Amino acid sequence: MGCVVTGTKPLAPTTPRAPSTVGANGRSRPRQRSGLDWVLALPRFLLGSLGGLYYALVPVYMYMLNVVVGPATPYLLAVLVAAVAAWLLV
């Protein structure tokens, strides 16, 4: 799983920085924080954790499904067995 990009990087950037992000001395200004940042931090953290858990458990689930049901089983039967197993675990 990856991405390979080949090419040459230009020596100078093709577009200058936006004026709203550059201060008078040419450096970027620090981002102003608002109270909304703290409110959105917990849902963002929980959503990212849920996505990471899903990303980690799907291959394990598919491996276990292959071991329990078998590779030659038709797809519909495999889904049915997985649904019954999920119902029994709940």
C-alpha positions in Angstrom: 0.0 0.0 0.0 1.7 3.1 -1.1 2.1 5.8 -3.7 5.2 6.5 -5.8 5.5 9.9 -7.5 8.4 10.6 -9.9 9.4 13.8 -11.4 11.6 16.9 -10.8 10.8 19.6 -8.4 11.1 23.1 -9.7 13.8 25.3 -8.2 11.4 28.1 -7.4 7.7 27.8 -6.4 5.4 28.5 -9.2 2.9 30.5 -7.1 3.7 32.9 -4.2 2.2 32.6 -0.8 -1.2 34.0 -0.3 -1.0 37.5 1.2 -3.3 36.6 4.1 -0.8 34.1 5.5 2.4 36.2 5.2 3.2 38.8 7.7 5.0 42.2 7.1 8.4 40.6 7.6 7.8 37.9 5.1 7.2 35.1 7.6 4.0 33.3 8.1 1.7 34.5 10.8 0.7 32.1 13.6 -2.7 30.6 13.3 -5.3 32.1 15.7 -7.0 29.5 17.8 -10.6 29.7 18.7 -12.8 28.0 21.3 -14.2 25.8 18.6 -10.9 24.0 18.2 -11.3 22.3 21.6 -14.9 21.4 20.9 -14.0 19.7 17.6 -10.9 17.9 19.0 -12.8 15.1 20.8 -15.1 14.1 17.8 -12.1 14.3 15.5 -10.1 12.1 17.8 -12.9 9.5 18.1 -13.6 9.4 14.4 -9.9 8.9 13.7 -9.6 6.2 16.3 -12.7 4.4 14.9 -11.2 4.6 11.3 -7.9 3.2 12.5 -9.6 0.4 14.3 -11.7 -0.4 11.2 -8.5 -0.3 9.1 -6.7 -2.7 11.5 -9.6 -5.2 12.0 -10.9 -5.7 8.5 -8.0 -7.8 7.4 -8.2 -9.9 10.5 -11.9 -10.4 9.9 -11.4 -11.3 6.3 -8.7 -13.8 7.3 -10.9 -15.4 10.0 -13.8 -15.6 7.5 -11.5 -17.4 5.1 -10.4 -19.8 7.8 -13.9 -20.5 9.2 -16.0 -20.5 6.0 -13.3 -21.5 3.5 -12.1 -20.0 0.3 -14.3 -22.0 -2.1 -17.5 -20.9 -0.4 -19.8 -18.7 -2.6 -19.9 -15.1 -1.6 -23.5 -15.0 -0.6 -23.1 -17.9 1.8 -20.0 -16.3 3.3 -21.9 -13.1 4.0 -24.8 -15.1 5.5 -22.4 -16.9 7.9 -20.7 -13.7 8.8 -24.1 -12.1 9.6 -25.2 -15.0 11.8 -21.9 -14.9 13.6 -22.2 -11.2 14.2 -25.7 -11.6 15.5 -24.6 -14.4 17.9 -21.8 -12.2 19.2 -24.2 -9.3 20.0 
